Amino acid sequence: MKTTKPRPIKVTLADISKAAEVSPAAASMILNGREGVSFAEETVRRVLEAAERLNYRGPGGKRVRGANYERQTILIVTPNMLNPYYATVIQAIQQAAHAKNFDTLVYATYRDMEKEINGLHLAEKAELAGVIFTMMAFPTEVIERINRKIPVVVIGDNNSSLTVDTVDLNNFNAGALVARHLISLGHRHVAFVATPLNQSNSARVRRLEGIQAVFRDECPEGSVLVKSRAYLPFEELDNMSIEHAVGYELTRECLRDNKKVTAFMAVNDMVAYGVLDAIHTSGFTVPGDYSVSGFDNIFPSRFAKVDLTTVEHFISDKGRNAFDILYARISGAASDRNITRVEFKSHLIERGSTGAARQ
């Protein structure tokens, strides 16, 4: 005698509303991410937990993940963990996550696109709650596909056309800030010292473009010498001081070959520390002989012996904001049909490493 398996009982919105002790309309709006409405965090939690417990399937048969925060984990994807910029962003995300009872995993890619893709697949296979990229990420089509299954937030540059939630900084404007500062101090010939300048590092390129635009429009008699050095992901993995080393080596070359330069703009503060060391070990002074500036305002830049002029990039705020956006998606408080873009406005922090151009 042939036996047939009983059909699974279909869970309805009425079942969810009863289990969560909310109205069917409220259950529907929360589960479907209804725009223009909001509910108390506790209400959202009850509905999502009921949906997960009862194995509710939404449109297209997609299972609704609950808000069992004790078991929720997010993935933080970062280029490296040595640069205090990324260490600070990661810790800020972890602080915000801890406040909501979320765990975090950190995955370093060393700017290897294959590793970025592997990180996304890891999050998908492990059914993690969400992913935060601490940098612009590629390839965009993979990120956007994963974002349809797992919430993704990217901390990047506002020049990006990436259609996922982002926390942005206008790096073009940041470059312009430094350029105008140095021009106001009488510097006409400057050097921009950078680690790789390519599509995978669009923030660096945008900073340079901002500098070049200001010099072209406001100091046409001046010049911007670009000194950059490319290296592969395995080299960044193998050399923990690679950013400092690039700043140091390129500055030594410039000091030897380009006598007109009176100021150095490093692509970030870590590279700027290499610039400073190269100037000092070559017997010159800062800012008497050369001015030096950076970007990011990582915490060592305020140390008395460093005293680096740099651009404030609100590192901790960006990390916390990225988690808040992700959490809104995970909890159902924000619709996955909308893209959230938050932009921070950078400003210059003038310290003792910049001064009037030498005569």
DASUL-V145043 format. One record per residue. RES is the residue in one letter. NEAR is the number of other ideal C-beta (glycine too) atoms within 12 Angstrom. Layout:
BEGIN
RES_NEAR / RES_NEAR
END
This chain:
BEGIN
M_3 / K_4 / T_5 / T_6 / K_6 / P_6 / R_6 / P_11 / I_11 / K_14 / V_25 / T_20 / L_30 / A_19 / D_23 / I_37 / S_27 / K_19 / A_25 / A_35 / E_16 / V_30 / S_18 / P_21 / A_18 / A_27 / A_36 / S_27 / M_26 / I_41 / L_42 / N_26 / G_30 / R_23 / E_14 / G_10 / V_19 / S_19 / F_29 / A_16 / E_21 / E_18 / T_26 / V_35 / R_29 / R_30 / V_44 / L_38 / E_32 / A_33 / A_36 / E_30 / R_21 / L_28 / N_21 / Y_35 / R_22 / G_25 / P_14 / G_10 / G_12 / K_18 / R_20 / V_35 / R_33 / G_32 / A_35 / N_22 / Y_27 / E_14 / R_18 / Q_34 / T_31 / I_43 / L_42 / I_45 / V_47 / T_39 / P_43 / N_35 / M_25 / L_23 / N_38 / P_30 / Y_43 / Y_37 / A_28 / T_32 / V_44 / I_40 / Q_26 / A_32 / I_45 / Q_30 / Q_21 / A_31 / A_34 / H_19 / A_15 / K_30 / N_22 / F_32 / D_23 / T_35 / L_26 / V_29 / Y_34 / A_30 / T_34 / Y_33 / R_39 / D_25 / M_27 / E_18 / K_27 / E_36 / I_26 / N_21 / G_39 / L_39 / H_23 / L_25 / A_34 / E_25 / K_14 / A_22 / E_20 / L_34 / A_40 / G_46 / V_47 / I_55 / F_50 / T_44 / M_42 / M_39 / A_45 / F_31 / P_18 / T_28 / E_17 / V_27 / I_38 / E_25 / R_18 / I_33 / N_33 / R_20 / K_26 / I_35 / P_42 / V_45 / V_48 / V_47 / I_51 / G_39 / D_37 / N_27 / N_26 / S_33 / S_19 / L_31 / T_21 / V_40 / D_39 / T_38 / V_41 / D_38 / L_45 / N_27 / N_39 / F_29 / N_32 / A_45 / G_42 / A_32 / L_35 / V_50 / A_40 / R_30 / H_36 / L_42 / I_33 / S_22 / L_27 / G_21 / H_39 / R_25 / H_28 / V_43 / A_44 / F_45 / V_52 / A_41 / T_43 / P_28 / L_27 / N_21 / Q_20 / S_31 / N_32 / S_31 / A_45 / R_41 / V_29 / R_33 / R_47 / L_39 / E_28 / G_36 / I_47 / Q_29 / A_22 / V_32 / F_33 / R_18 / D_15 / E_20 / C_26 / P_14 / E_12 / G_28 / S_24 / V_36 / L_31 / V_27 / K_36 / S_29 / R_29 / A_20 / Y_26 / L_19 / P_24 / F_15 / E_22 / E_32 / L_20 / D_14 / N_21 / M_17 / S_21 / I_31 / E_43 / H_30 / A_27 / V_37 / G_40 / Y_32 / E_28 / L_37 / T_42 / R_27 / E_23 / C_36 / L_30 / R_15 / D_14 / N_24 / K_15 / K_21 / V_37 / T_36 / A_49 / F_51 / M_57 / A_53 / V_46 / N_45 / D_43 / M_43 / V_48 / A_52 / Y_39 / G_37 / V_51 / L_43 / D_29 / A_35 / I_35 / H_24 / T_17 / S_20 / G_13 / F_27 / T_18 / V_35 / P_31 / G_20 / D_26 / Y_42 / S_43 / V_50 / S_50 / G_51 / F_48 / D_43 / N_36 / I_35 / F_20 / P_25 / S_38 / R_22 / F_17 / A_11 / K_16 / V_28 / D_27 / L_44 / T_39 / T_45 / V_47 / E_31 / H_41 / F_30 / I_37 / S_30 / D_27 / K_41 / G_36 / R_32 / N_31 / A_50 / F_43 / D_32 / I_37 / L_46 / Y_36 / A_29 / R_37 / I_40 / S_41 / G_40 / A_33 / A_29 / S_23 / D_35 / R_16 / N_19 / I_24 / T_29 / R_27 / V_27 / E_25 / F_30 / K_20 / S_34 / H_23 / L_30 / I_29 / E_26 / R_30 / G_24 / S_41 / T_40 / G_27 / A_19 / A_26 / R_22 / Q_9
END
